[in-house]
Amino acid sequence: MKKDYSRFTLRTSPTLLNKMQYISTYYGRTKNKEIEQLIKKHVKEFENIYGEIKLNE
C-alpha cells in the first residue's frame, strides 16, 4: 500500500547530520524516521500546552 507522504528538504550542518545518524542508529531507525519522531513529539508537546491544531485540509 503506497502512503501519501510529503517531501521536505532540510539543510543542516554535516556535524549535526552525523550526530542524527548516530542517534537514529542507536534507536534502530533511519534518520528520516528519527526526525519524524522528533517532529511528532514537538507537535504533541505544543498541542498539550495550546490545544489541538485544527487544519483545513
C-alpha positions in Angstrom: 0.0 0.0 0.0 1.5 3.3 -1.1 1.4 6.1 1.5 0.9 9.7 0.7 4.0 11.5 2.2 5.1 15.0 1.6 8.8 15.7 0.8 10.7 18.3 2.7 14.3 19.3 2.2 16.3 20.0 5.3 19.5 22.0 5.2 21.8 21.4 8.2 25.5 21.1 9.1 27.3 17.8 8.3 28.2 17.5 12.1 24.5 17.7 13.1 23.5 15.3 10.4 26.2 12.8 11.5 25.0 13.1 15.1 21.5 12.5 14.0 22.8 9.3 12.2 24.4 8.1 15.4 21.2 8.7 17.4 18.9 7.1 14.8 21.2 4.0 14.5 21.1 3.7 18.3 17.3 3.6 18.3 17.2 1.3 15.2 15.6 3.9 12.9 16.6 5.7 9.8 17.5 9.4 10.0 14.2 10.2 8.3 12.2 8.2 10.9 14.1 9.7 13.8 13.4 13.3 12.6 9.7 12.3 12.1 9.6 11.1 15.7 11.1 14.4 16.9 8.5 16.4 14.9 5.7 14.3 16.3 7.0 14.8 19.9 7.2 18.5 19.3 3.7 18.8 17.9 2.3 16.7 20.8 4.0 18.9 23.4 2.7 22.1 21.6 -0.8 20.8 21.5 -0.7 19.8 25.2 0.1 23.4 26.0 -2.0 25.3 23.4 -4.7 22.8 22.3 -5.2 20.7 19.3 -4.1 22.2 16.0 -7.1 22.1 13.6 -6.2 22.1 9.9 -8.5 22.7 7.0 -7.2 20.1 4.5 
